[in-house]
Amino acid sequence: MSEHELTPKPACESYVEMTQLVLPTHTNPLGTAFGGQVMAWIDICAGIAATRHARQIVVTASMDDLHFRAPIYQGEVVILKAQVNRAFRSSMEVGVRVEAENPLTGERRHCSSAYLTFVALDAEGNRLPVPPLLPETEDEKRRYEEAAERRRIRLERRNQERNVVLRPHPPLSSR
Ligand SMILES: CC(C)(COP(=O)(O)OP(=O)(O)OC[C@H]1O[C@@H](n2cnc3c(N)ncnc32)[C@H](O)[C@@H]1OP(=O)(O)O)[C@@H](O)C(=O)NCCC(=O)NCCS
């Protein structure tokens, strides 16, 4: 990638708004959306935002803890809004906000928020540098600052998990 393409890009250039109608195929026997379905929409929406920023192929590296604050019912409209919060070397943090809208009243409620990390890769799977992010509004500047601490925590957790997986199990006889 040339120096020109690595010039900082405004956060708003990565903005994505995605709208979905909750159909019977998206719901559980209670008539509310499956968590996994909402997660898939979050991943797609965030992935488009990361691609808009990097203009490269990106893969999902991780999704931070996800909490479903309120159920989303069949027949409701789901609005997902995503934007890159910060770009590092080859990775980007994307924030996603999920709202449900009652289509008859227009009333909206906040159902979930998520932070995902995407990594830009070439066709051989090698990491590619991504342009730095230029936060402009007060909210964008706040999210940019907070993203550094979230990155520190998630990489620390990733390393802890790697240690657990790599630590050899003691033989059964010594337990
Ligand atoms: C994501 C992936 C490319 C990272 O590769 P890696 O060799 O483990 O990563 P590295 O330690 O070299 O780090 C590369 C970058 O990814 C970031 N990263 C790696 N793992 C991460 C994680 N779990 N969460 C957040 N960021 C992560 C690093 O901070 C680094 O960012 P930087 O370049 O901006 O500093 C690799 O693990 C992969 O290909 N995973 C599968 C992706 C996939 O298939 N996703 C779809 C879900 S099934």
The ligand as an SDF file (V2000), in Angstrom:
LIG
                    3D

 48 50  0  0  0  0  0  0  0  0999 V2000
   -7.0590  -12.2770   13.3030 C   0  0  0  0  0  0  0  0  0  0  0  0
   -5.6960  -12.8750   12.9230 C   0  0  0  0  0  0  0  0  0  0  0  0
   -5.3370  -12.4200   11.5020 C   0  0  0  0  0  0  0  0  0  0  0  0
   -4.6440  -12.3760   13.9070 C   0  0  0  0  0  0  0  0  0  0  0  0
   -3.4610  -13.0200   13.5950 O   0  0  0  0  0  0  0  0  0  0  0  0
   -2.3500  -13.2720   14.7360 P   0  0  0  0  0  0  0  0  0  0  0  0
   -1.1430  -13.8210   14.0690 O   0  0  0  0  0  0  0  0  0  0  0  0
   -2.9560  -14.0110   15.8550 O   0  0  0  0  0  0  0  0  0  0  0  0
   -2.1790  -11.8190   15.2170 O   0  0  0  0  0  0  0  0  0  0  0  0
   -0.9640  -10.9500   15.6500 P   0  0  0  0  0  0  0  0  0  0  0  0
   -0.6390  -11.2540   17.0590 O   0  0  0  0  0  0  0  0  0  0  0  0
    0.1300  -10.9590   14.6300 O   0  0  0  0  0  0  0  0  0  0  0  0
   -1.7010   -9.5190   15.6090 O   0  0  0  0  0  0  0  0  0  0  0  0
   -2.1540   -8.9440   14.3860 C   0  0  0  0  0  0  0  0  0  0  0  0
   -3.0820   -7.7900   14.7270 C   0  0  0  0  0  0  0  0  0  0  0  0
   -4.3420   -8.3260   15.1450 O   0  0  0  0  0  0  0  0  0  0  0  0
   -4.6350   -7.8790   16.4510 C   0  0  0  0  0  0  0  0  0  0  0  0
   -5.2780   -8.9970   17.1350 N   0  0  0  0  0  0  0  0  0  0  0  0
   -4.8800  -10.2920   17.1220 C   0  0  0  0  0  0  0  0  0  0  0  0
   -5.7310  -11.0400   17.8450 N   0  0  0  0  0  0  0  0  0  0  0  0
   -6.6650  -10.2030   18.3190 C   0  0  0  0  0  0  0  0  0  0  0  0
   -7.8030  -10.3720   19.1380 C   0  0  0  0  0  0  0  0  0  0  0  0
   -8.1560  -11.5740   19.5960 N   0  0  0  0  0  0  0  0  0  0  0  0
   -8.5440   -9.2930   19.4280 N   0  0  0  0  0  0  0  0  0  0  0  0
   -8.2070   -8.0810   18.9610 C   0  0  0  0  0  0  0  0  0  0  0  0
   -7.1300   -7.8410   18.1810 N   0  0  0  0  0  0  0  0  0  0  0  0
   -6.3720   -8.8970   17.8690 C   0  0  0  0  0  0  0  0  0  0  0  0
   -3.2950   -7.4970   17.0690 C   0  0  0  0  0  0  0  0  0  0  0  0
   -3.4570   -6.5360   18.0840 O   0  0  0  0  0  0  0  0  0  0  0  0
   -2.5710   -6.9270   15.8660 C   0  0  0  0  0  0  0  0  0  0  0  0
   -3.0510   -5.6010   15.6330 O   0  0  0  0  0  0  0  0  0  0  0  0
   -2.0850   -4.4370   15.0470 P   0  0  0  0  0  0  0  0  0  0  0  0
   -1.4690   -4.9750   13.7870 O   0  0  0  0  0  0  0  0  0  0  0  0
   -3.0170   -3.3090   14.7630 O   0  0  0  0  0  0  0  0  0  0  0  0
   -1.0900   -4.1390   16.1090 O   0  0  0  0  0  0  0  0  0  0  0  0
   -5.7330  -14.4450   12.9570 C   0  0  0  0  0  0  0  0  0  0  0  0
   -5.8750  -14.8530   14.3040 O   0  0  0  0  0  0  0  0  0  0  0  0
   -6.8200  -15.0380   12.1230 C   0  0  0  0  0  0  0  0  0  0  0  0
   -6.7120  -15.1320   10.9030 O   0  0  0  0  0  0  0  0  0  0  0  0
   -7.9390  -15.4460   12.7780 N   0  0  0  0  0  0  0  0  0  0  0  0
   -9.0830  -16.0040   12.0700 C   0  0  0  0  0  0  0  0  0  0  0  0
   -9.9590  -14.8780   11.5420 C   0  0  0  0  0  0  0  0  0  0  0  0
  -11.2910  -15.3920   11.0550 C   0  0  0  0  0  0  0  0  0  0  0  0
  -11.3490  -16.3910   10.3690 O   0  0  0  0  0  0  0  0  0  0  0  0
  -12.3700  -14.7030   11.4170 N   0  0  0  0  0  0  0  0  0  0  0  0
  -13.6920  -15.1180   11.1070 C   0  0  0  0  0  0  0  0  0  0  0  0
  -14.3010  -15.7630   12.3170 C   0  0  0  0  0  0  0  0  0  0  0  0
  -14.5660  -17.4770   12.1340 S   0  0  0  0  0  0  0  0  0  0  0  0
  1  2  1  0
  2  3  1  0
  2  4  1  0
  2 36  1  0
  4  5  1  0
  5  6  1  0
  6  7  2  0
  6  8  1  0
  6  9  1  0
  9 10  1  0
 10 11  2  0
 10 12  1  0
 10 13  1  0
 13 14  1  0
 14 15  1  0
 15 16  1  0
 15 30  1  0
 16 17  1  0
 17 18  1  0
 17 28  1  0
 18 19  1  0
 18 27  1  0
 19 20  2  0
 20 21  1  0
 21 22  1  0
 21 27  2  0
 22 23  1  0
 22 24  2  0
 24 25  1  0
 25 26  2  0
 26 27  1  0
 28 29  1  0
 28 30  1  0
 30 31  1  0
 31 32  1  0
 32 33  2  0
 32 34  1  0
 32 35  1  0
 36 37  1  0
 36 38  1  0
 38 39  2  0
 38 40  1  0
 40 41  1  0
 41 42  1  0
 42 43  1  0
 43 44  2  0
 43 45  1  0
 45 46  1  0
 46 47  1  0
 47 48  1  0
M  END
$$$$
